[in-house]
Amino acid sequence: MSQAAETEKLNELSASEAARRIARGELTSEALVAACLERIEAREGVVGAWQYLDPRAAIVEARARDRESRRGRLHGVPIGVKDIFDTAAMPTCYGSPIYTGHRPQADAAAVRRIKEEGAIVLGKTVTTEFAYFFPGKTRNPHNPAHTPGGSSSGSAAAVADFMVPLAFGTQTAGSVIRPAAFCGVVGFKPSHGEIGMAGVKPLSPSLDTIGVFAHTVEDIDLLARVLAKADPATPELVFLRPQRVGYCRTEHWHQAEPAAVAALDAMAVGLRRAGVDVVDLNLPDAFHGLAEEQQVIMAFEMRLALAAEWREHAGQLSERLRELLESGRNCPESRYEVALRRAAAARSAFESLLGMVDLLITPSAPGEAPMGTATTGDPIFNRIWTLLHVPCLTLPAARGPQGLPVGVQLVGRFKGDHQLVARARWIEAEVA
């Protein structure tokens, strides 16, 4: 190991840089994992990001990586896995007391994939109850009196606090983009269906999407390409300068706090200074009310996905989740079908709309992380993009009046994930 690697904080290395150093023999996986575990020991009592950890097993696995030939692009790099992904070697509780001590028989497909590439599952991160709104123990690492967001609370907080360089999340409404923005890290929700969901507890199959958290867009690109099984030999779109960007306020603009407005305005100014054409882009009337349609679809499908839990363990469900499942039970199938048709029509219309610009900028969340930990904040600026199945990425952009992070959300066209990430890398380097 180099002298520089010995003196710097290894837990603060980006995943990409750590992987490069491990590949060159300048860093051991054991040293990296040990640094992450040291940070967790120092900070977990405040942040509460982890549902399950076995430090001894993590070190044993890291030593095994150091002895063997390089498996792939993530060899020796630790990753946090949201506790809604099945893991055979670790309990998977889905954020619910119903599944205390539950041991799945196999890993989720995404977990198997990162292991094939040499990654180490450091532990399971806290999720809200069944990835809905009832919060777990996690606190915002910037100020523990505030929420970290959800449902991928532990993953966002663990990355933000330099406990681990990468982590998995999922998004059904705003469960990746919102906590990433609240915690001040980069969060990415790919196009719906881009990454296989096998072995992830289903909630709303029409909407559920695996997402990722990191400190840099380069790391997002690395993990997203691995999960999508992109050929390592395929040339990467490393930096792609956008020509025209749409400033999209949406019909919920009145819910944007001054800090979110200021962050978007500053992003627009920075893009213009860098020679990018920034234009106002207002969604047509056909897009109005889509947030409500997202809620209808989610409630209807979640009451089917959690039917057994509702039938056999209703008393162990939170009141808020019971209310959602009840609304799903009371929703006529005809209303659900209307929501599906509206969503399909909007997706088609959005594809045409994105022909006018390379990407949109829009709020990641209403503003800073709210005070308190009884809720996880409002996903109002995420619902429609999740419904439209398009890729979304949030960049840390500013600080609000409480000194907490504020993000800006970039939205691309369906299946244009690599182009969105490449443009985000350019914006991160030149503007953000």
C-alpha positions in Angstrom: 0.0 0.0 0.0 1.3 3.5 -0.8 2.1 6.0 1.9 -0.6 8.3 0.6 -3.2 5.5 1.0 -2.1 5.0 4.5 -2.5 8.6 5.6 -5.7 9.6 3.9 -9.2 8.6 5.0 -9.8 5.5 2.9 -13.5 5.4 3.7 -13.8 8.7 1.8 -12.4 7.3 -1.4 -14.8 7.1 -4.3 -15.7 3.6 -5.3 -14.1 4.1 -8.7 -10.8 5.3 -7.2 -10.8 2.5 -4.6 -11.4 -0.1 -7.4 -8.6 1.4 -9.4 -6.2 1.3 -6.5 -7.1 -2.2 -5.6 -6.6 -3.3 -9.2 -3.2 -1.7 -9.2 -2.2 -3.3 -5.9 -1.9 0.0 -4.2 -4.8 -0.7 -1.7 -6.1 -3.8 -0.1 -9.8 -4.5 0.2 -9.2 -5.4 3.9 -7.8 -1.9 4.6 -10.8 -0.2 2.8 -13.4 -2.4 4.6 -11.7 -1.8 7.9 -11.8 2.0 7.4 -15.5 1.8 6.6 -16.2 -0.3 9.7 -14.2 2.1 11.8 -16.3 5.0 10.6 -19.5 3.0 11.3 -18.4 2.2 14.8 -17.7 5.9 15.4 -21.0 7.2 13.9 -23.7 4.5 13.8 -25.0 5.5 17.2 -25.9 8.9 15.8 -26.9 8.0 12.3 -28.5 4.6 12.6 -28.0 3.6 9.0 -27.5 -0.1 9.4 -30.1 -2.9 10.0 -27.5 -5.7 10.0 -23.7 -5.8 10.2 -21.2 -8.6 10.7 -17.8 -6.8 10.8 -15.9 -10.0 11.3 -17.5 -11.6 8.2 -16.9 -8.5 6.2 -13.2 -8.6 7.0 -12.9 -12.3 6.2 -14.5 -11.7 2.8 -12.2 -8.7 2.1 -9.2 -10.9 2.9 -10.5 -13.5 0.5 -10.8 -10.8 -2.2 -7.2 -9.8 -1.6 -6.0 -13.4 -2.1 -7.9 -14.1 -5.3 -7.7 -12.9 -8.9 -9.7 -9.9 -9.8 -13.3 -10.8 -10.4 -14.5 -7.7 -12.1 -15.0 -3.9 -11.9 -16.1 -3.8 -8.3 -13.5 -6.2 -6.9 -12.9 -5.6 -3.2 -15.3 -2.6 -3.0 -17.8 -2.6 -0.1 -21.5 -1.8 -0.8 -24.5 -1.3 1.4 -27.7 -3.2 0.5 -31.1 -1.9 1.4 -33.0 -4.3 3.6 -35.6 -5.0 1.0 -33.2 -7.0 -1.1 -32.9 -10.7 -0.3 -29.6 -11.9 1.0 -28.9 -15.5 1.8 -26.0 -14.8 4.2 -27.8 -12.0 6.1 -31.3 -11.5 7.5 -33.8 -9.6 5.4 -36.5 -8.0 7.4 -38.1 -5.6 4.8 -38.4 -2.9 7.5 -41.1 -4.9 9.3 -41.3 -6.8 12.6 -43.2 -9.4 10.7 -39.9 -10.6 9.2 -37.6 -10.3 12.2 -34.8 -12.9 11.6 -36.1 -13.9 8.2 -33.4 -15.6 6.1 -34.1 -15.8 2.3 -32.8 -18.9 0.5 -31.0 -16.9 -2.2 -29.6 -13.5 -3.0 -31.5 -11.0 -5.1 -30.4 -10.9 -8.7 -28.7 -7.5 -8.2 -26.8 -8.7 -5.2 -25.6 -11.7 -7.1 -24.5 -9.4 -9.9 -22.3 -7.2 -7.7 -20.8 -10.3 -6.1 -19.9 -11.6 -9.5 -18.0 -8.4 -10.1 -16.1 -8.8 -6.8 -18.0 -6.4 -4.5 -18.4 -7.1 -0.8 -21.9 -6.7 0.8 -20.9 -4.8 3.9 -24.3 -5.1 5.5 -28.0 -4.3 5.2 -29.1 -0.7 5.4 -32.3 0.5 7.1 -35.5 0.8 5.0 -38.8 2.2 6.0 -41.6 -0.4 6.5 -41.9 -2.3 3.3 -40.3 0.7 1.6 -43.3 2.9 2.2 -43.4 5.9 4.6 -43.2 4.6 8.2 -39.6 5.5 9.1 -36.9 3.4 10.8 -34.2 4.5 13.1 -32.0 6.4 10.6 -31.2 10.1 11.1 -29.8 12.7 8.7 -26.0 12.6 9.1 -25.8 16.4 8.6 -28.2 17.0 11.5 -29.7 14.1 13.3 -32.8 16.2 14.3 -33.9 16.0 10.6 -35.1 13.1 8.5 -32.7 11.4 6.0 -35.7 10.9 3.7 -37.0 7.5 2.7 -37.6 4.8 2.0 -33.9 4.2 1.2 -33.0 6.0 4.4 -30.1 3.9 5.6 -28.4 3.7 2.1 -28.5 7.5 1.6 -27.3 8.2 5.1 -24.5 5.6 5.1 -23.1 6.9 1.8 -23.4 10.6 3.0 -21.6 9.8 6.2 -18.7 8.0 4.4 -19.6 4.6 6.0 -19.6 3.0 2.6 -18.9 4.3 -0.9 -21.9 2.8 -2.7 -25.4 1.6 -1.7 -28.5 0.1 -3.2 -32.0 1.7 -2.9 -35.3 1.3 -4.6 -37.9 3.9 -5.8 -41.6 3.4 -6.1 -42.5 7.1 -5.5 -39.4 9.1 -4.5 -37.4 6.7 -2.4 -34.0 7.2 -4.1 -34.0 10.8 -5.3 -35.5 12.4 -2.2 -33.2 10.8 0.4 -30.2 11.4 -1.8 -31.1 15.1 -2.0 -31.8 15.4 1.7 -28.4 13.7 2.6 -26.3 15.5 0.0 -25.2 12.6 -2.2 -25.7 11.6 -5.8 -28.8 9.4 -6.4 -29.8 7.6 -9.6 -33.1 6.0 -10.5 -32.7 4.2 -13.8 -35.5 3.7 -16.4 -38.1 1.3 -15.2 -37.1 -2.3 -16.1 -33.5 -1.4 -16.8 -32.3 -3.5 -13.8 -34.0 -6.8 -12.9 -36.0 -6.8 -9.7 -35.9 -10.5 -8.9 -35.4 -11.1 -5.2 -36.5 -7.5 -4.2 -39.7 -7.4 -2.2 -42.3 -6.2 -4.7 -44.6 -3.3 -3.8 -45.9 -1.9 -7.1 -44.4 -3.8 -10.1 -45.6 -1.0 -12.4 -43.4 1.4 -10.6 -40.7 -0.4 -8.5 -37.1 0.5 -9.7 -33.7 -0.3 -8.2 -31.6 2.8 -7.6 -28.1 3.6 -6.4 -26.3 6.1 -4.2 -22.7 7.4 -4.4 -20.6 10.5 -3.9 -19.8 11.0 -7.6 -21.6 10.5 -10.9 -18.6 8.4 -12.0 -19.5 5.9 -9.3 -23.1 5.9 -10.3 -22.1 5.1 -13.8 -19.8 2.3 -12.6 -22.5 0.6 -10.6 -25.3 1.2 -13.0 -23.3 -0.3 -15.9 -22.5 -3.4 -13.7 -26.2 -3.9 -12.8 -27.4 -3.4 -16.4 -24.7 -6.0 -17.4 -23.1 -3.5 -19.8 -20.1 -5.1 -21.6 -16.9 -3.7 -20.0 -15.4 -3.5 -23.5 -18.2 -1.2 -24.7 -16.9 2.4 -25.0 -18.4 4.6 -22.2 -20.1 8.0 -22.8 -17.9 9.6 -20.1 -18.8 13.2 -20.6 -21.6 14.5 -22.8 -22.3 18.2 -23.0 -26.0 18.9 -23.2 -27.0 21.4 -25.9 -30.4 22.4 -24.6 -31.9 21.9 -21.1 -35.5 22.3 -20.1 -36.3 24.1 -16.8 -39.4 22.3 -15.7 -41.3 23.6 -12.7 -44.3 21.1 -12.9 -47.8 21.9 -11.5 -46.4 21.4 -8.0 -44.1 24.4 -8.2 -46.0 26.2 -5.4 -44.7 23.5 -3.0 -41.1 24.3 -3.8 -39.4 26.1 -1.0 -37.1 29.1 -1.7 -34.0 27.0 -1.2 -35.1 24.6 -4.0 -36.0 27.5 -6.3 -32.6 29.1 -5.7 -30.7 25.9 -6.4 -32.5 25.4 -9.7 -32.0 29.1 -10.7 -28.3 28.8 -9.9 -28.1 25.6 -11.9 -29.7 27.3 -14.9 -27.3 30.3 -14.6 -24.4 28.0 -14.4 -25.5 26.0 -17.5 -26.0 29.2 -19.5 -22.5 30.4 -18.5 -21.2 27.1 -19.8 -22.9 27.7 -23.1 -25.9 25.5 -22.7 -29.3 26.8 -23.9 -31.7 26.7 -21.0 -35.4 27.1 -21.8 -38.6 27.0 -19.8 -40.5 23.8 -20.4 -44.0 23.5 -19.1 -45.7 20.2 -19.1 -48.9 20.2 -21.1 -52.4 19.8 -19.6 -52.3 16.0 -20.3 -49.7 15.7 -17.5 -51.8 17.4 -14.9 -52.9 15.1 -12.1 -50.3 12.4 -12.8 -49.1 12.5 -9.2 -52.5 11.3 -8.2 -52.5 8.6 -10.8 -49.2 7.4 -9.4 -50.7 7.1 -5.9 -53.7 5.2 -7.3 -51.5 2.7 -9.0 -49.2 2.3 -6.0 -52.0 1.7 -3.6 -53.8 -0.7 -5.8 -50.7 -2.8 -6.5 -49.4 -2.7 -2.9 -52.6 -4.1 -1.5 -52.0 -7.1 -3.9 -48.3 -7.3 -3.1 -48.8 -7.2 0.7 -52.1 -9.2 0.7 -50.6 -12.0 2.9 -49.1 -9.5 5.4 -52.5 -7.7 5.6 -54.4 -10.9 6.0 -52.2 -12.6 8.5 -50.3 -9.8 10.4 -52.4 -6.7 10.1 -51.8 -5.8 13.7 -48.0 -5.6 13.0 -48.4 -3.1 10.2 -48.2 0.7 10.9 -51.4 2.7 10.8 -50.2 4.6 7.8 -49.5 1.5 5.8 -52.9 0.0 6.8 -54.5 3.2 5.6 -52.8 2.9 2.2 -53.7 -0.8 1.8 -57.3 0.0 2.8 -57.4 2.7 0.1 -56.1 0.2 -2.4 -58.8 -2.3 -1.4 -61.5 0.4 -1.8 -60.2 1.4 -5.3 -62.3 0.0 -8.1 -60.3 -1.9 -10.7 -61.8 0.5 -13.3 -60.2 3.4 -11.6 -56.8 1.6 -11.6 -57.2 0.9 -15.3 -57.9 4.6 -16.0 -54.7 5.4 -14.1 -52.7 2.9 -16.2 -54.1 4.3 -19.4 -53.3 7.9 -18.4 -49.8 6.8 -17.5 -49.2 5.0 -20.8 -50.5 8.0 -22.8 -48.3 10.4 -20.8 -45.2 8.2 -21.4 -45.8 8.4 -25.1 -46.3 12.2 -25.0 -43.2 12.7 -22.8 -41.0 10.9 -25.3 -42.1 13.6 -27.9 -41.6 16.4 -25.4 -38.0 15.3 -24.6 -37.3 15.6 -28.3 -37.1 19.3 -27.7 -34.3 19.2 -25.1 -31.6 16.8 -23.9 -32.8 16.7 -20.3 -34.9 18.5 -17.7 -33.9 20.2 -14.5 -36.5 20.2 -11.8 -36.6 20.0 -7.9 -35.4 16.8 -6.3 -37.5 17.6 -3.3 -39.5 20.6 -1.9 -36.4 21.8 -0.1 -34.1 20.8 2.7 -34.8 17.7 4.8 -37.7 18.6 7.2 -37.2 18.8 10.9 -38.1 15.7 12.8 -37.9 11.9 12.1 -41.6 10.9 12.3 -41.9 11.3 8.5 -39.5 11.1 5.6 -40.6 14.1 3.6 -42.9 14.6 0.6 -42.1 12.8 -2.7 -44.3 15.3 -4.7 -41.4 16.2 -7.1 -40.7 12.5 -7.8 -44.0 10.8 -8.3 -44.6 11.8 -11.9 -41.1 10.9 -13.1 -41.4 7.5 -11.5 -44.8 7.1 -13.2 -43.3 8.0 -16.5 -40.6 5.3 -16.1 -37.8 7.8 -17.0 -34.3 7.9 -15.6 -33.7 10.5 -12.9 -30.5 11.7 -11.2 -30.1 14.1 -8.3 -26.9 16.2 -7.8 -26.0 18.0 -4.6 -26.4 21.6 -5.6 -26.7 24.0 -2.6 -27.3 24.4 1.1 -30.6 25.6 2.5 -31.2 28.0 5.4 -30.7 25.2 8.0 -27.4 24.4 6.4 -28.7 21.1 5.0 -28.2 19.9 1.4 -30.5 20.8 -1.5 -30.4 18.8 -4.7 -31.3 19.4 -8.3 -32.9 16.6 -10.3 -32.0 15.8 -13.9 -34.6 13.9 -15.9 -33.9 12.1 -19.2 -35.8 10.1 -21.8 -36.9 6.5 -21.2 -34.0 4.1 -21.8 -31.6 7.0 -22.2 -29.9 6.2 -19.0 -26.3 6.2 -20.2 -26.8 9.6 -22.0 -28.4 11.1 -18.9 -25.5 9.9 -16.7 -22.9 11.1 -19.2 -24.5 14.5 -19.3 -24.7 14.5 -15.5 -21.0 13.9 -15.3 -20.4 16.9 -17.5 -22.7 19.1 -15.4 -21.0 17.8 -12.2 -17.6 18.7 -13.6 -18.5 22.0 -15.3 -21.4 23.5 -13.4 -22.5 21.9 -10.1 
